[in-house]
Amino acid sequence: MNTTQWRKIKGSYGRYEISNTGLLRRSDNRKHLKRMQLKDQQYYYVDISVYGVKKRIIIHKAVMRNFVGNPTKAKPHINHIDGNRINNRLSNLEYCSPSENMAHAYRIGLRSASGDKNGRSKITERQALSIIRSNMDAQSLAAKYNLSVKHVMAMKKGTFWPHLQKINPN
């Protein structure tokens, strides 16, 4: 049976508590605080005031610091095991190294190195598909898309952007 446990948030002078399920409340009246979501990274947070000083509490960080302890130099990142950044249950969080975090993201499909999701890609998947389907010569395509002729030829052969070859009806 899973029970909700509450801990005082370190640095809040006992005024706020965090649960192992990722909820935050005031200690005096037990009123839960509304979580907000960061637009860019989609993590939940709550803004609190401690003796007139405003603090932003990132929920997953507060859960880990108050239930597990501070991160180590070797494992400074917090990983959401199921890949869901708003599931801040203690059972879904773990400290990890940056490389472990990145490997996990690729393993569960949060990141991909193929196509235009590859940080080194100069063109979009739509442009790549246009190149693969095009009847233009490689030199003209290379000039049009600012690529090397070698790159265009590799795309036509299926060496580069191979996942698009299945889409190509030619």
Backbone as a chain_set.jsonl record, in Angstrom:
{"seq": "MNTTQWRKIKGSYGRYEISNTGLLRRSDNRKHLKRMQLKDQQYYYVDISVYGVKKRIIIHKAVMRNFVGNPTKAKPHINHIDGNRINNRLSNLEYCSPSENMAHAYRIGLRSASGDKNGRSKITERQALSIIRSNMDAQSLAAKYNLSVKHVMAMKKGTFWPHLQKINPN", "coords": {"N": [[0.834, -1.176, 0.0], [0.666, 2.114, -1.0], [1.519, 5.016, 0.639], [1.084, 8.491, 1.152], [3.761, 10.522, 1.922], [5.033, 13.242, 3.792], [7.418, 15.9, 3.841], [9.246, 18.525, 5.37], [10.204, 21.31, 3.462], [13.508, 21.897, 2.719], [15.131, 24.871, 3.575], [12.854, 26.401, 3.682], [12.163, 27.171, 6.161], [10.407, 25.593, 7.599], [7.899, 26.254, 6.698], [6.724, 25.209, 4.407], [5.774, 22.108, 2.815], [6.68, 19.118, 1.069], [5.494, 16.359, -0.826], [5.988, 12.795, -1.312], [4.74, 12.272, -3.61], [4.88, 14.437, -5.177], [3.412, 16.696, -4.528], [2.845, 19.963, -3.137], [2.508, 21.831, -0.175], [1.317, 24.267, 2.234], [2.635, 24.377, 5.514], [1.291, 25.296, 7.801], [-1.567, 25.466, 7.338], [-2.101, 23.302, 5.758], [-2.87, 23.629, 3.147], [-2.911, 22.897, -0.256], [-0.668, 23.937, -2.779], [-0.972, 25.503, -5.933], [0.341, 23.993, -8.767], [2.486, 25.141, -11.313], [3.405, 25.147, -14.779], [6.454, 25.076, -16.436], [6.994, 26.633, -19.49], [9.042, 26.249, -21.436], [10.629, 23.961, -20.687], [8.795, 22.286, -19.577], [8.53, 21.458, -16.909], [7.078, 21.06, -13.67], [6.501, 23.676, -11.301], [6.47, 25.706, -8.299], [5.887, 28.884, -7.005], [6.99, 30.331, -4.07], [6.862, 32.197, -0.966], [9.097, 33.12, 1.436], [9.378, 34.621, 4.368], [9.079, 37.07, 3.01], [10.827, 36.767, 0.913], [10.923, 35.742, -2.354], [10.813, 32.514, -3.804], [11.467, 30.056, -6.252], [10.286, 26.86, -6.539], [11.263, 23.988, -8.003], [9.515, 21.209, -8.708], [10.303, 18.382, -9.061], [12.981, 18.48, -8.318], [12.794, 19.323, -5.669], [11.458, 17.149, -4.514], [13.386, 15.1, -4.758], [15.618, 16.205, -3.333], [14.578, 16.491, -0.76], [13.704, 13.953, -0.027], [15.652, 12.089, -0.808], [18.154, 13.301, -0.761], [20.889, 15.575, -1.453], [22.169, 15.996, -4.826], [25.032, 14.227, -6.183], [28.407, 14.953, -7.299], [29.031, 13.142, -9.28], [26.544, 12.285, -10.12], [24.615, 14.487, -11.028], [22.21, 15.08, -12.293], [18.6, 14.778, -12.58], [16.56, 12.151, -13.371], [13.548, 11.393, -15.006], [12.056, 8.484, -14.802], [9.994, 7.242, -16.311], [9.931, 8.962, -18.418], [8.117, 11.008, -18.431], [7.831, 14.244, -17.74], [6.186, 15.517, -15.936], [5.437, 13.714, -14.073], [6.109, 13.488, -10.981], [6.535, 11.735, -8.885], [8.287, 10.169, -6.241], [9.054, 7.535, -6.724], [9.41, 7.574, -9.445], [11.644, 8.997, -9.986], [15.195, 9.523, -10.265], [18.629, 10.022, -9.426], [21.173, 10.773, -11.78], [23.962, 10.546, -14.074], [25.011, 13.023, -16.512], [25.474, 11.698, -18.99], [24.161, 9.244, -18.589], [21.569, 10.177, -18.349], [21.113, 11.224, -20.915], [21.464, 8.91, -22.505], [19.328, 7.395, -21.566], [17.187, 9.001, -22.455], [17.401, 8.674, -25.254], [17.034, 5.904, -25.381], [14.368, 5.498, -24.52], [13.005, 6.934, -26.399], [12.654, 9.714, -26.236], [14.466, 11.38, -27.34], [15.986, 11.677, -30.556], [18.297, 10.776, -33.052], [18.008, 10.801, -35.707], [17.278, 12.093, -38.978], [15.896, 15.395, -39.248], [16.01, 15.84, -36.572], [18.497, 15.428, -35.75], [21.132, 17.229, -34.535], [23.07, 18.173, -36.269], [21.967, 18.366, -38.746], [21.36, 19.954, -41.837], [19.169, 20.375, -43.343], [15.563, 19.983, -43.589], [13.304, 17.205, -42.959], [11.33, 17.201, -44.879], [12.571, 18.612, -46.968], [14.661, 16.829, -47.488], [13.232, 14.609, -48.391], [12.167, 15.695, -50.714], [14.517, 15.997, -52.182], [15.304, 13.296, -52.459], [13.183, 12.307, -53.976], [13.364, 13.821, -56.25], [13.96, 14.458, -59.753], [15.977, 15.952, -60.647], [19.442, 16.68, -61.432], [22.282, 15.72, -59.391], [24.159, 17.776, -58.92], [22.722, 20.156, -59.349], [20.763, 19.911, -57.379], [22.391, 19.939, -55.107], [23.399, 22.559, -55.204], [20.998, 23.985, -54.952], [20.106, 23.312, -52.356], [22.266, 23.917, -50.794], [24.213, 21.909, -50.243], [26.734, 19.314, -50.402], [27.659, 17.644, -53.451], [28.318, 15.005, -53.1], [26.946, 14.44, -50.737], [24.268, 14.675, -51.569], [24.196, 12.57, -53.413], [24.579, 10.401, -51.683], [22.225, 10.552, -50.256], [20.367, 9.935, -52.254], [21.087, 7.29, -52.761], [20.409, 6.158, -50.385], [22.056, 6.01, -48.217], [22.375, 8.234, -46.55], [19.79, 9.627, -44.573], [18.195, 7.232, -44.447], [15.785, 6.305, -43.398], [13.838, 7.626, -44.816], [13.675, 6.396, -47.221], [11.75, 4.416, -47.309], [9.45, 5.873, -47.569], [9.639, 6.964, -50.04], [8.112, 6.751, -53.112], [9.227, 6.169, -55.567]], "CA": [[0.0, 0.0, 0.0], [1.449, 3.342, -1.098], [0.988, 6.125, 1.426], [1.731, 9.767, 0.892], [4.614, 10.999, 3.0], [5.326, 14.666, 3.686], [8.648, 16.389, 4.467], [9.433, 19.978, 5.329], [11.134, 21.691, 2.401], [14.734, 22.525, 3.217], [15.261, 26.275, 3.2], [11.576, 27.125, 3.788], [11.971, 27.44, 7.592], [9.269, 24.81, 8.076], [6.622, 26.826, 6.247], [6.168, 24.447, 3.281], [6.068, 20.676, 2.796], [6.6, 18.431, -0.226], [5.15, 14.944, -0.647], [6.679, 11.849, -2.193], [3.968, 12.199, -4.856], [5.124, 15.658, -5.919], [2.512, 17.78, -4.136], [3.439, 20.931, -2.229], [1.485, 22.488, 0.642], [1.753, 25.087, 3.368], [2.673, 23.573, 6.743], [0.364, 25.775, 8.83], [-2.977, 25.157, 7.085], [-2.137, 22.103, 4.905], [-3.459, 23.983, 1.863], [-2.049, 22.558, -1.382], [-0.358, 25.054, -3.66], [-1.181, 25.195, -7.342], [1.569, 23.828, -9.543], [2.532, 25.79, -12.621], [4.27, 24.387, -15.663], [7.376, 25.879, -17.229], [6.674, 26.451, -20.902], [10.157, 25.773, -22.25], [11.08, 22.612, -20.344], [7.613, 21.546, -19.151], [8.624, 20.949, -15.546], [6.215, 21.742, -12.716], [7.138, 24.484, -10.264], [5.61, 26.526, -7.454], [6.551, 30.053, -6.428], [6.64, 30.507, -2.655], [7.459, 33.35, -0.315], [9.578, 32.794, 2.776], [9.731, 35.885, 5.016], [9.143, 38.131, 2.013], [11.75, 36.444, -0.177], [10.284, 34.817, -3.287], [11.636, 31.392, -4.259], [10.817, 29.136, -7.179], [10.551, 25.465, -6.201], [11.062, 23.039, -9.099], [8.945, 20.107, -7.935], [11.086, 17.139, -9.054], [14.211, 18.723, -7.55], [12.429, 19.369, -4.25], [11.158, 15.781, -4.081], [14.649, 14.363, -4.605], [16.457, 16.774, -2.267], [13.968, 16.319, 0.552], [13.497, 12.534, 0.289], [16.859, 11.302, -1.085], [19.33, 14.081, -0.41], [21.42, 16.389, -2.542], [22.869, 15.241, -5.862], [26.488, 14.14, -6.07], [29.1, 15.441, -8.495], [28.96, 12.084, -10.29], [25.154, 12.131, -10.594], [23.962, 15.753, -10.712], [20.93, 15.233, -12.99], [17.453, 13.991, -12.12], [15.918, 11.477, -14.493], [12.176, 10.909, -14.869], [12.222, 7.122, -15.315], [9.016, 6.95, -17.362], [10.053, 9.962, -19.47], [7.07, 12.002, -18.266], [8.407, 15.295, -16.884], [5.253, 16.002, -14.913], [5.249, 12.657, -13.076], [7.142, 13.804, -9.992], [6.524, 10.784, -7.768], [9.627, 9.737, -5.864], [9.324, 6.246, -7.384], [9.696, 7.82, -10.855], [12.809, 9.881, -10.078], [16.488, 8.989, -9.855], [19.791, 10.819, -9.793], [21.959, 10.118, -12.824], [24.99, 11.379, -14.696], [24.514, 13.59, -17.771], [25.485, 10.693, -20.06], [23.085, 8.295, -18.295], [20.317, 10.87, -18.654], [20.993, 11.301, -22.373], [21.268, 7.543, -23.008], [17.948, 7.041, -21.215], [16.297, 9.749, -23.348], [17.43, 8.001, -26.555], [16.5, 4.543, -25.222], [12.904, 5.466, -24.429], [12.433, 7.652, -27.529], [12.464, 11.149, -26.027], [15.393, 12.023, -28.28], [16.287, 10.887, -31.74], [19.413, 11.348, -33.796], [17.774, 10.642, -37.136], [16.566, 13.145, -39.687], [16.131, 16.783, -38.838], [16.204, 15.877, -35.122], [19.939, 15.399, -35.558], [21.593, 18.602, -34.389], [23.96, 18.583, -37.358], [21.213, 18.386, -39.995], [21.263, 21.263, -42.486], [17.886, 20.443, -44.045], [14.435, 19.345, -42.921], [12.906, 15.926, -43.557], [10.572, 17.522, -46.099], [13.551, 18.926, -48.013], [15.366, 15.585, -47.817], [12.319, 13.801, -49.197], [12.128, 16.342, -52.029], [15.766, 15.657, -52.866], [15.266, 11.872, -52.793], [12.168, 12.096, -55.026], [13.611, 14.703, -57.389], [14.611, 13.968, -60.977], [17.067, 16.876, -60.973], [20.777, 16.089, -61.245], [22.84, 15.908, -58.05], [24.839, 19.065, -58.829], [21.686, 21.194, -59.217], [20.167, 19.749, -56.045], [23.389, 20.371, -54.128], [23.419, 24.015, -55.237], [19.709, 24.473, -54.472], [19.962, 23.105, -50.909], [23.534, 24.243, -50.152], [24.813, 20.653, -49.804], [27.738, 18.815, -51.337], [27.157, 16.663, -54.429], [28.503, 13.708, -52.434], [25.85, 14.291, -49.778], [23.043, 14.428, -52.341], [24.298, 11.201, -53.964], [24.377, 9.477, -50.562], [20.792, 10.58, -49.965], [19.688, 9.21, -53.341], [21.389, 5.855, -52.579], [19.815, 5.686, -49.141], [23.063, 5.97, -47.16], [21.928, 9.294, -45.648], [18.33, 9.695, -44.451], [17.652, 5.95, -44.915], [14.393, 6.117, -42.959], [12.935, 8.218, -45.798], [13.606, 5.562, -48.418], [10.473, 3.694, -47.269], [8.408, 6.804, -47.953], [9.848, 7.293, -51.443], [7.371, 5.842, -53.979], [9.972, 5.9, -56.818]], "C": [[0.887, 1.251, 0.0], [0.777, 4.443, -0.284], [1.773, 7.379, 1.095], [2.5, 10.193, 2.132], [4.938, 12.467, 2.742], [6.616, 14.993, 4.424], [8.679, 17.908, 4.363], [10.469, 20.292, 4.251], [12.319, 22.419, 3.006], [14.812, 23.952, 2.7], [13.961, 27.058, 3.279], [11.227, 27.442, 5.237], [10.696, 26.766, 8.126], [7.916, 25.292, 7.599], [5.951, 26.022, 5.137], [6.615, 22.996, 3.367], [5.905, 20.15, 1.373], [6.277, 16.97, 0.048], [5.973, 14.085, -1.59], [5.909, 11.634, -3.496], [4.101, 13.473, -5.678], [4.143, 16.787, -5.627], [3.218, 18.693, -3.139], [2.317, 21.613, -1.472], [2.127, 23.361, 1.703], [1.703, 24.207, 4.611], [1.6, 23.989, 7.741], [-1.084, 25.369, 8.583], [-3.183, 23.944, 6.167], [-2.772, 22.359, 3.538], [-2.456, 23.684, 0.746], [-1.861, 23.782, -2.269], [-0.503, 24.598, -5.104], [0.159, 25.106, -8.062], [1.419, 24.548, -10.875], [3.49, 24.978, -13.48], [5.149, 25.338, -16.462], [7.121, 25.599, -18.701], [7.82, 25.814, -21.693], [10.547, 24.335, -21.949], [9.955, 21.717, -19.829], [7.746, 20.873, -17.786], [7.656, 21.728, -14.668], [7.05, 22.529, -11.714], [6.069, 25.188, -9.447], [6.456, 27.696, -6.96], [6.061, 30.21, -5.0], [7.301, 31.775, -2.136], [7.833, 32.943, 1.106], [10.111, 34.084, 3.388], [9.973, 36.988, 3.995], [10.088, 37.876, 0.853], [11.089, 35.401, -1.073], [11.286, 33.764, -3.754], [10.826, 30.558, -5.228], [11.252, 27.717, -6.814], [10.234, 24.611, -7.422], [10.698, 21.718, -8.422], [9.834, 18.861, -7.915], [12.393, 17.293, -8.28], [13.918, 18.724, -6.056], [12.119, 17.974, -3.717], [12.46, 15.039, -3.817], [15.472, 14.902, -3.438], [15.894, 16.502, -0.881], [13.741, 14.861, 0.934], [14.758, 11.692, 0.111], [18.111, 12.012, -0.592], [19.807, 14.862, -1.627], [22.117, 15.52, -3.582], [24.37, 15.208, -5.595], [27.111, 14.726, -7.327], [28.998, 14.424, -9.627], [27.569, 11.957, -10.9], [24.356, 13.404, -10.263], [22.581, 15.941, -11.341], [19.843, 14.387, -12.345], [16.746, 13.445, -13.355], [14.486, 11.108, -14.119], [12.152, 9.543, -15.565], [11.252, 6.811, -16.448], [9.048, 7.966, -18.503], [9.025, 11.083, -19.377], [7.533, 13.05, -17.261], [7.453, 15.827, -15.83], [4.876, 14.914, -13.91], [6.377, 12.778, -12.062], [7.068, 12.925, -8.753], [7.959, 10.334, -7.5], [10.011, 8.435, -6.568], [9.664, 6.399, -8.859], [10.956, 8.665, -11.06], [14.07, 9.167, -9.625], [17.573, 9.982, -10.243], [20.574, 10.043, -10.844], [23.021, 11.087, -13.336], [24.397, 11.976, -15.979], [24.461, 12.55, -18.893], [24.407, 9.629, -19.837], [21.729, 8.904, -18.652], [20.076, 10.907, -20.168], [20.739, 9.923, -22.975], [19.839, 7.081, -22.732], [16.963, 7.726, -22.156], [16.256, 9.12, -24.744], [16.762, 6.631, -26.464], [14.975, 4.514, -25.185], [12.224, 6.342, -25.496], [12.143, 9.124, -27.316], [13.354, 11.961, -26.958], [15.649, 11.081, -29.44], [17.423, 11.568, -32.483], [19.181, 11.262, -35.296], [17.033, 11.843, -37.705], [16.889, 14.534, -39.178], [16.204, 16.943, -37.321], [17.686, 15.771, -34.772], [20.424, 16.844, -35.548], [22.492, 19.092, -35.508], [23.243, 18.671, -38.701], [21.112, 19.803, -40.542], [19.915, 21.452, -43.17], [16.802, 19.734, -43.237], [14.132, 18.007, -43.599], [12.149, 16.165, -44.849], [11.522, 17.836, -47.255], [14.298, 17.666, -48.452], [14.502, 14.697, -48.702], [12.193, 14.375, -50.605], [13.369, 15.996, -52.84], [15.721, 14.207, -53.338], [14.318, 11.614, -53.957], [12.46, 12.854, -56.31], [14.286, 13.991, -58.555], [15.75, 14.89, -61.413], [18.406, 16.178, -60.755], [21.338, 16.507, -59.886], [23.483, 17.279, -57.883], [23.828, 20.204, -58.637], [21.032, 21.139, -57.842], [21.114, 20.242, -54.958], [23.429, 21.898, -54.057], [22.134, 24.591, -54.626], [19.595, 24.404, -52.945], [21.244, 23.385, -50.123], [24.174, 23.008, -49.501], [25.921, 20.27, -50.779], [27.076, 17.807, -52.279], [27.235, 15.267, -53.822], [27.348, 13.41, -51.468], [24.538, 13.961, -50.497], [23.051, 13.009, -52.9], [24.052, 10.16, -52.867], [22.902, 9.433, -50.167], [20.016, 9.777, -51.011], [19.898, 7.7, -53.218], [20.749, 5.285, -51.318], [20.814, 5.549, -47.999], [22.756, 7.027, -46.098], [20.411, 9.362, -45.705], [17.67, 8.38, -44.886], [16.194, 5.718, -44.5], [13.392, 6.722, -43.932], [12.803, 7.377, -47.06], [12.286, 4.773, -48.469], [9.332, 4.553, -47.745], [8.456, 7.087, -49.455], [9.118, 6.309, -52.35], [8.124, 5.473, -55.254], [10.737, 4.6, -56.76]], "O": [[1.738, 1.428, 0.872], [-0.393, 4.76, -0.499], [2.967, 7.33, 0.798], [1.965, 10.22, 3.24], [5.097, 12.878, 1.593], [6.887, 14.445, 5.493], [8.198, 18.492, 3.392], [11.49, 19.613, 4.146], [12.165, 23.419, 3.708], [14.582, 24.205, 1.517], [13.945, 28.252, 2.98], [10.131, 27.924, 5.521], [10.007, 27.307, 8.991], [6.887, 24.788, 8.049], [4.741, 26.134, 4.94], [7.675, 22.684, 3.91], [5.109, 20.662, 0.586], [6.735, 16.406, 1.041], [6.576, 14.581, -2.541], [6.365, 10.907, -4.379], [3.509, 13.585, -6.752], [4.052, 17.739, -6.402], [4.084, 18.248, -2.386], [1.284, 21.941, -2.055], [3.307, 23.221, 2.028], [0.807, 23.372, 4.737], [1.054, 23.144, 8.451], [-1.772, 24.965, 9.521], [-4.319, 23.603, 5.839], [-3.166, 21.418, 2.848], [-1.314, 24.142, 0.78], [-2.79, 24.562, -2.478], [-0.196, 23.457, -5.447], [0.993, 26.008, -7.982], [0.346, 24.553, -11.478], [4.297, 24.209, -12.959], [4.661, 26.282, -17.084], [7.042, 24.44, -19.107], [7.589, 24.937, -22.526], [10.775, 23.558, -22.877], [10.152, 20.513, -19.664], [7.135, 19.832, -17.543], [7.433, 22.919, -14.89], [8.145, 22.119, -11.328], [4.908, 25.26, -9.85], [7.601, 27.514, -6.547], [4.856, 30.222, -4.748], [8.18, 32.347, -2.781], [6.992, 32.48, 1.876], [11.161, 34.585, 2.984], [10.941, 37.743, 4.095], [10.152, 38.669, -0.086], [10.736, 34.314, -0.617], [12.44, 34.068, -4.055], [9.623, 30.376, -5.041], [12.445, 27.414, -6.784], [9.078, 24.516, -7.833], [11.488, 21.174, -7.65], [10.096, 18.328, -6.837], [12.86, 16.341, -7.655], [14.696, 18.19, -5.266], [12.481, 17.652, -2.585], [12.619, 14.418, -2.767], [15.975, 14.119, -2.632], [16.651, 16.304, 0.069], [13.597, 14.561, 2.119], [14.925, 10.686, 0.799], [19.023, 11.377, -0.063], [19.196, 14.808, -2.694], [22.6, 14.433, -3.264], [24.906, 16.051, -4.876], [26.414, 14.968, -8.312], [28.891, 14.798, -10.795], [27.428, 11.567, -12.06], [23.532, 13.41, -9.348], [21.854, 16.861, -10.966], [20.126, 13.409, -11.654], [16.384, 14.193, -14.263], [14.242, 10.572, -13.038], [12.221, 9.472, -16.792], [11.636, 6.188, -17.438], [8.278, 7.847, -19.455], [9.067, 12.02, -20.174], [7.618, 12.772, -16.065], [7.883, 16.527, -14.913], [4.086, 15.159, -12.998], [7.465, 12.237, -12.259], [7.501, 13.339, -7.678], [8.744, 10.143, -8.43], [11.164, 8.257, -6.963], [10.157, 5.454, -9.474], [11.293, 9.008, -12.193], [14.037, 8.324, -8.729], [17.461, 10.689, -11.244], [20.633, 8.814, -10.807], [22.977, 12.286, -13.063], [23.384, 11.482, -16.476], [23.503, 12.526, -19.665], [23.8, 9.161, -20.8], [20.855, 8.225, -19.189], [18.966, 10.651, -20.635], [19.894, 9.78, -23.859], [19.216, 6.444, -23.582], [16.004, 7.1, -22.607], [15.188, 9.042, -25.352], [16.014, 6.241, -27.36], [14.356, 3.613, -25.751], [11.0, 6.475, -25.494], [11.454, 9.735, -28.133], [13.027, 13.092, -27.317], [15.543, 9.86, -29.317], [17.496, 12.795, -32.533], [20.065, 11.612, -36.078], [16.269, 12.514, -37.012], [18.004, 14.812, -38.737], [16.433, 18.046, -36.826], [18.077, 16.0, -33.627], [20.14, 17.597, -36.479], [22.663, 20.299, -35.68], [23.867, 19.022, -39.702], [20.815, 20.742, -39.802], [19.558, 22.572, -43.538], [17.1, 18.976, -42.314], [14.645, 17.719, -44.681], [12.307, 15.414, -45.811], [11.309, 17.387, -48.382], [14.537, 17.462, -49.642], [14.996, 14.102, -49.66], [12.12, 13.625, -51.578], [13.283, 15.733, -54.039], [16.06, 13.917, -54.485], [14.612, 10.796, -54.828], [11.869, 12.563, -57.349], [15.069, 13.059, -58.373], [16.406, 14.64, -62.424], [18.5, 15.212, -59.997], [20.923, 17.513, -59.31], [23.368, 17.888, -56.819], [24.065, 21.114, -57.843], [20.778, 22.169, -57.218], [20.687, 20.886, -54.0], [23.486, 22.466, -52.967], [22.18, 25.565, -53.875], [19.059, 25.316, -52.315], [21.305, 23.122, -48.922], [24.618, 23.06, -48.354], [26.026, 20.846, -51.862], [26.061, 17.199, -51.941], [26.333, 14.449, -54.004], [26.847, 12.287, -51.397], [23.796, 13.074, -50.076], [22.03, 12.322, -52.866], [23.388, 9.151, -53.105], [22.394, 8.379, -49.785], [19.106, 9.022, -50.668], [18.999, 6.919, -53.53], [20.569, 4.073, -51.2], [20.474, 5.035, -46.934], [22.859, 6.761, -44.9], [19.815, 9.175, -46.766], [16.684, 8.409, -45.621], [15.459, 5.008, -45.187], [12.212, 6.374, -43.888], [11.916, 7.62, -47.879], [11.77, 4.496, -49.552], [8.345, 4.038, -48.271], [7.437, 7.411, -50.065], [9.468, 5.129, -52.361], [7.709, 4.555, -55.961], [11.408, 4.236, -57.725]]}, "num_chains": 1, "name": "protein.A"}
